[in-house]
Amino acid sequence: MAANGSRNVGWFVAGFSIGASLAIVLAPVPGSETRRYLREKTRGSGEELLRNSRELFDRGRQLADEAAELFEEGRKLMEG
């Protein structure tokens, strides 16, 4: 079964490589413009990913704090 997964990954990598190669060869703009475009998109995506990750982390922390408070309230109810 692991061999089947490796084969699937191999096909994915091969398909990705062929697609990327064709995209570069058939690109309608020069390479310098394409590189600049990709650099700008990547930079923006990275910043957005970082911001979203921080928001998700903060929300997870809030949920953990709320769960701890509920647990403590439940413990007090069971004791009293």
C-alpha positions as CSV (number, residue, x, y, z in Angstrom):
1,M,0.0,0.0,0.0
2,A,2.9,2.4,0.7
3,A,4.2,1.7,-2.8
4,N,0.9,2.8,-4.2
5,G,1.1,6.1,-2.3
6,S,4.7,6.6,-3.5
7,R,3.6,6.0,-7.1
8,N,0.8,8.6,-6.7
9,V,3.2,11.1,-5.4
10,G,5.6,10.4,-8.3
11,W,2.8,11.0,-10.8
12,F,1.8,14.2,-9.0
13,V,5.4,15.5,-9.1
14,A,5.7,14.5,-12.8
15,G,2.5,16.2,-13.7
16,F,3.4,19.3,-11.7
17,S,6.8,19.5,-13.4
18,I,5.4,19.1,-16.9
19,G,2.7,21.7,-16.2
20,A,5.2,24.2,-14.8
21,S,7.5,23.7,-17.7
22,L,4.8,24.2,-20.2
23,A,3.5,27.3,-18.4
24,I,7.0,28.8,-18.5
25,V,7.6,28.0,-22.1
26,L,4.1,29.2,-23.2
27,A,4.0,32.2,-20.9
28,P,2.6,35.3,-22.7
29,V,5.0,37.7,-20.9
30,P,8.8,37.8,-20.6
31,G,10.5,36.0,-17.8
32,S,11.4,39.1,-15.9
33,E,7.8,40.2,-15.7
34,T,6.7,36.7,-14.7
35,R,9.3,36.5,-11.9
36,R,8.3,40.0,-10.6
37,Y,4.6,39.0,-10.6
38,L,5.4,35.7,-8.8
39,R,7.6,37.5,-6.3
40,E,4.8,40.0,-5.5
41,K,2.1,37.3,-5.2
42,T,4.3,35.2,-3.0
43,R,5.2,38.0,-0.7
44,G,1.5,39.0,-0.3
45,S,0.4,35.4,0.2
46,G,3.1,34.8,2.9
47,E,2.0,37.9,4.8
48,E,-1.6,37.0,4.6
49,L,-0.9,33.4,5.7
50,L,1.1,34.7,8.7
51,R,-1.7,37.1,9.6
52,N,-4.4,34.3,9.3
53,S,-2.2,32.0,11.3
54,R,-1.9,34.5,14.1
55,E,-5.6,35.1,14.2
56,L,-6.3,31.3,14.2
57,F,-3.7,30.9,17.0
58,D,-5.3,33.7,19.1
59,R,-8.8,32.2,18.5
60,G,-7.5,28.8,19.6
61,R,-6.1,30.3,22.7
62,Q,-9.4,32.0,23.5
63,L,-11.3,28.7,23.1
64,A,-8.8,26.9,25.3
65,D,-9.2,29.6,28.0
66,E,-13.0,29.4,27.8
67,A,-12.9,25.6,28.0
68,A,-10.7,25.8,31.1
69,E,-13.2,28.2,32.7
70,L,-16.1,25.9,31.9
71,F,-14.2,22.9,33.2
72,E,-13.5,24.8,36.5
73,E,-17.1,25.8,36.8
74,G,-18.1,22.2,36.3
75,R,-15.7,21.0,38.8
76,K,-17.0,23.4,41.4
77,L,-20.6,22.3,40.7
78,M,-19.6,18.7,41.2
79,E,-17.9,19.5,44.5
80,G,-20.6,21.7,45.9
